[in-house]
Amino acid sequence: MFTSLGTALLVISILFPIIATCAFGLRIRARAIKGVPLALDDWTLFLGLIFAYMDNFAVAYGVCNSDLGIPQNQIMGEAQIAFGKVLFTETLCWQVATATIKVAILLLYRRIFVTKRFRFAVHVLIAIDLAWMIGNIFSTIFAYTPVSAEWTRNGRDNINYPVFLISTGALTIVLDLITLSYPLFVIRTLHVTRRKKFVIAGIFLLGALCVVASIIRLPYRVLYLQAVGSIAGGEKHAFDLELVPKILLWGLIEVDLAVVAACLPTYAPLLHDRALESVVRSARSIISLRSRESGSSGSRRRREDVEDEEAKNEWLAMQTNHYALADHVSNSGTSNEGGIQGIRMDHELDVTNEEI
C-alpha cells in the first residue's frame, strides 16, 4: 500500500520521463525537417536523458520495493538497507544527469552564438559543470568508509555530509542561473525590435522552471538535515522524516524539466511541419466535435487558426529581417565569423528558423 507521497513519486517518475522523451523526440523531428545531422549537443542531451531515465527508475523502484515514501524512521531491517541503496543510486544518477543536460545546453549555445569571447565563456562554464559533477560523484561514493556505510550506516564519516548537501544544492542553483543568463548578452545586441528580443529571450528563459524546482528543493534539504539532527535547529519527528520523498520528487521534476528546457529553443522548424500541423488540427477537430456549443467551437477554432497563422507570419518576418541583415553584412564584407552579431547563419544551423 503506497502512501500519498509514494504515489506522487511513482506518478512523477512515470509521467515526467514521458514528457521529456516527447520533448527530445520533437527536437529530433526539428533537426530532420532542417535536413541536418545530429550535433554534439543533441547526443549529449540524449546521454543526459538516459541518466534521467535511470534516476526516475531508481525512485520508482524504491517506492515499489524499499518503502520509499513513508517516514524514514519507520523503515527497518532489510528495507532500510534497500532504502539506502536506492538513495545512493538515485543521487549518482541525478548528479550525472543534471550536469550532462547543462553541458548539452551550453553546447547548443556554442553552436548558435559563435563569437570568440562567448565561446570561451561557454567552455569555461562547461569545465565548471564537469568539475562539479566529478566532485559530487567522488564525494558521494567516498563520503563514508567503507562505501557500503552509505546504506548500512556502519562506518566512518569522511566528509561533513550535511554541509556537502546544502552547498551542492546552492551551487546547483547558481550554475543554473548563470547558464540561463548566458544568451541574454548576445540577444540584446540583435538588430530586431525590442518585442522580438523579449520573445527570443523568453524561449531561452523557460528553463527557469528548473531553477524554481531546484530552489524549492534546497529548503527541504535543510529541513531534513535539521529533522535528523545533522544540523542545529530541529527536532526529530515522523513528519519531518517524510522530507526525503519531497526532496526526491523535486529532484525528478528538475531533471526532467531540464530536458524539456534544453529542447525548446530548437522547435522553430516545427511551425512549418505539415505532418505535425495535421495532427494538431485533427486533435482540435475531435475536441470540437465533443463540444456542446458547436457554433462557439467553430468560432474558437477559426480564432485559433488565425492566431497560429499570425505566429507563423511573425517567425517568417523575423527570418526575413535576419536574412536581409545577413546579406547586408556579407555584401559589406563585415561578417562576424559567419553570423550576425556572433550568431551563426550557415546551412547547418539557421538560428532564426531552427534554434530560436
N, C-alpha and C positions, 0 to 999 in steps of 0.2 A: 504494500500500500504506500503510494507516494504522498509526501507532504505537499502543501501548496508551492513551496519553494522548489521542491524536487520536480514537480510537474512543470513549473515555469522554466527550470533549467533544461528539461527534456524538450519542451516545445521550442525554446530558443535554439538549442543545439541541433535541431532538425530543420526548422524554418529558415533561420538566417543563412546557413550554408547554401540552401536552395536559392535564396535571393542573390547571394554573392556569385553563385555559379551562373545564374541568368545574366548578371551584370557582366561577367567575364565573357560569356557567350556573345553578348551584343557587341562587346569590344572587338572580338574576333570577326564578327559579321561586318563591322565597320571597316576593318582592315581589308576584308575580302572585297567590299564594294569599291574601295580605292585601288584594288589590284596590286597591293604592295605586300611583301613578305613580312612575317612577324619579326619584330626587332628585339633587341636585348631586354628592353623594359617589359615587353609582353611575356617573354619567357621567365623573367624574374618574378613578375606578378603571378604567373602560373605556379612557380615554386612556392611563393607565399600562400597561395590558395590551397596547395596541398597541405602545408603545415597548419593552415586554418582548419581544414578538414580534420586533421589529427587532433587538434585542440578540442574541437566540438565533439569528436568521437570519444575522447578521454572523459569529458564531462558526462556525456550520455551514458557511457559505461559505468561511471561512478554512481550515477543516480540509480541504475538498474542493479548493480552488483555490490556496492560498498556503502549503502545507506547515505549517500551524498544528498543533502537536503534537509536532514534532521539535525538538531543541536549536537555539536561535536562531542559534548560530554556524555551523550547517550550512546555513542558508538564504542563498542567494546570488542576485545579479543581479536579474532581474525579480521573482522570487519574494520577495525581500527587500522590494522596494517594495510589492508586493501585501500582504505581511505587515504592513508599517507602516500601510497604508491601512485594513486590517481592524481593527487595534488602535485607530486613531484613531476610526473609525466606532463600534466597539463601546463605547469609553469614553464617547462623547457619548450614545449610546442608553441606556447603563446609568445615567448621571447623571440624565437626564430621567426615566427610568422609576422609579428609586428615589425621587426627590423627589416625583413625581406620586402615587405609591402612598401615601407618607407623608401627603401632603396629603389624599388621599381618606380615610384612616383618621381623621385629625383632623376632617374634615368630618362623618364618621359620629359621632364623639364629640359634636360640636356639636349634631347633630340629636337625640341621645339625652339628653345632660345639658345642661340649659338655664339653670342659674344664671348670673347676670351675670358673676361672678368667674371661673367656669370657662370660659365662652365667651370672655372677654377673654384668658385664658391660652392658649386654643386659637388665637385669632387671632395672638397673639404668636409661637407656635411655627410656625404656617403661614408667617408672614413670614420667620422664620429659615430654614425649609426652602427657600422660594423664593429667598432671598438666597444660600443655599448652592448651589442649582442654577445660578443665573445666574453666580455667581463661578466655579464649576467649569467651566461651558461656556466662558466667556471665557478662563480660564486655560489650558484645553486647546487652544482654537483658536489663541490668540496666544502659546503657550509658546515658539515659535520664529519667526524672521523669515528667509525667508518662511514662510507656513503650511505649504508643501509640505516644509519641512525636517523636519516631524514623521515623514515616512516615507522621505525621501531622506537625512536626517542631514547635509545640506549647508546650513548656515545658522548664524544667531546665536541663542544662548540668551537669552530674555527674563526667565525666572524660574528659580529653583532648583527644577527639576522633581522631584528626589528628595524634597526637603522637602515639596513640594506633595503628592506621592502619599501620603506617610506621614501628614501632617496631615489630609488628606482622609479617609483610612481611619479614623483615630482619631475625627474629628468625626462621621463617619457612625455609629459605634458609640454615641457619646454621645447623638446625636439619637434613635437607635432606642430607647435605654433610657429617655429622657425621655418619648417618645411612648407606650411601653408602660406607664409608671407613671402617666400622667395619670388613667385611670379609677379607679384604686385609691383616690384621695382621696374620690371620691363613693361608691364601692361600700361603703366601711367605715361610712358613715352610714345605710345601708339598714336598715329595720326588719324584718329577716329573721334566721333563725338563722345562727350562725357557719358552719355547714356549707354553707349556701346561698351565703353570701358567698364562700366559697372556690371553690365551683362557678362562680359568675359571674365572679370574678376570674380563674379558671383559663382560661376561654374567651378572655378578652382576652389573657392572658399566653402563649397558644400562639404568639403572634408572636415569642416569644423564640427560636424556631428560626432566624429570620432573623438575629438578633443573634449566635447561635452561628456561623452561616456567615460573617458579617462579621468576627467575632473570629478565626476560622481564617484568613481571607483576609489579614489585616493582617501577620502574621509572614512569609507568603510574599512579600509586597511588600518587606519589609525584607531578607529573604534574597536576593531577586533583585537589589535595588539593590547589595547587597554583592558579589554574584557578578559583576556587570558593572563593578564598580569605581566606582560613582557615590557610594557612601559607604564609609567606612573599615570594615575588619574582615573582608573577604572576599577570596577568590581566584577567578579565572575558571576554570571548567571546565564540561564539557558538561552534567553532571547538574544543576548549579545553573541553567543556562540553560533547563532544562525547567520552571522555576518559572512561566514566563509562562502556559502552558496551565493550570496549577493555580490561578493567580490568576483566570483567566477562568472556570474551572469553578465555583469557589466563588462567583464573582460571579453566574453564571447561577442557581445554586441559591438564592442570597439573594433575587434579584429575583422569581423565580417563586414561592418560598415566601411572599414578602411579599404577593402577590396572594391566595394561599390564606388567610393570616392575616387579611387585610382582610375576607374574606368570612365567616369562621367565626362571628362574633357575630350574623350575620343569619339563621342557619339554623333557629331555633326553629319557625317555621311548617311546616317540612318534616316535623316529628314528626306533624303532622295531615294530611299529604298522602297520600290513599288510593292515588293512582296510583303514587307512589314506593314506598309500602309494599308494593303488589302486585308491583312489580318486584323488590324485595328478597326477598320471600317466594318468588317464582318462582326466583330465583337460588339461594336456600337449598335449595329442593326438588331442583334439578338436582344440586347438590353432594351432597346427602344420598343420592340415588339411586346415586351412584358410590361411596358408602362401602361398605367391606367388611362392617361390622357394622351391619346395618340397625336392630337394636334399640337400640344405643348412639346411633346417629344420630338416631333418633326422640326418644330421651330428651333428647339435647343440644338438638335443635330446640325441644322443648317448654320446656326451661330458658331458651333464648334468647328465646322468645316472652314468657315470664314476666318476664324482665329488661327487655325492651322495654316491656312494659306498666307495670312499676314506674317506669321512667324517664319514661314519658309521664305517669303519675299524679303524679310529682314535679313536673314542669313545671306541670301543672294546679293543683297545690296552691300553687305559687309565684304563679301568676296570681291564684288566689282570694285569697291573702293581700294581694297588691298592690292588687287592686281593692277589697277591703274597706277597706284603709287609705286608698285614694284617695277612697272615698265618705265616710269619716270626716273626712278633711281638707277635702273640698269642703263637707260639711254644716256644719263648724265655722267655715267662712269663713277658713281659714288656708292656703289653697293657695299653693304656691310656684311661680309662673309656669306654672301648668297641670300641675304634676307633683308627685311625691313626692320630697322631699329633692333637688329640682332635676332629677328625671327626668321627661321628657315623657310624658304619658299621654293623648294625644288620638286621634282616629280615624285619623290618618295614620300614627302611629308608636306602637305598643304595645310598649314596651321589654320587658315581661315575656313577651311572646309572640314578637315579631319579632326584637328586637335582642339579647336576652341568652339 
